[in-house]
Amino acid sequence: MEKKGENTNKLNKKQTGAITNNTTQIQRMIQGYYEHPYAHKLGNLEEMDKFLETHNFTRLNQDEIKMLNRPIMS
């Protein structure tokens, strides 16, 4: 998107084809882009509960939990 001799602080709005170098507008666009995939994750809790009930997930024992909670060493 960067062109020779143009301001590199521009963002192309794919929806409208417009280009902006307004920092506030760019920040809102980026925020909206990253919020959208996570906005409706808890929309259907009943369906999520049914899914979790049908799968038998293994649980960590106390020794495994202690090992994972240890400080990271080089």
N, C-alpha and C positions, 0 to 999 in steps of 0.2 A: 504494500500500500504506500510505501514511501517512494516519493519521486524526487529526482535530483532537483535541488534548489527550492523545494517546498518545505513548509513548516512540518517537522516530524511529530508535533504534538496534536495530530488530527486523528479522528476516529470515524470510520465509514459506517454509517447506519444502514445495515443490510435491508431493513424493512422498508425504508423510504428512499434509499439511494442517496440521501443527503450526507454531507461531510461537515463535521464541526470541529472547532478547536477550543470550544467552550469547556473549561476544566470541570465545572460543576455538572454540565450535561454528560460529559464523558464518565465522570464518577458515578452518576445515576445509572447510566447504561451498563457499566461494568457490574455495579451492585445488583441490578435487576437480572442480569445474565446469570450471576452466580446464586442468587436467591431462588430463582425459578425451579431448578431441579429438586430443591429441598423443601419447597413450600408446602407440598401436600403429602408428605411422607406418613403422617398419622391420620390420614383421611378415613380409613376403614379399619378400625381396631378389631372388629369382630372377625374379619377375614384374616387379619394377622394372627389373632389368637388361635383360630382353627388351624392355620398353617403350623404354628409352633406346637400345638397339641399332637399333630400327626407325625412329628419327627422326634426321634429319641436322641437328643444331643448329649454327648458325654460331658461329664462334670469334672472339674479339676479337684484333686484331693489337696489336703492341707500342705503336704510337702511340695507339690507342684506350685501352689500359690506362693509359698515362701520363696521358692527358687525364682519365680518370675518377679517378685517384689524386691529382690536383692538389688543393691546398687550395681550399675553397669561398670565393669572393670575392663581395662585394656588387655 
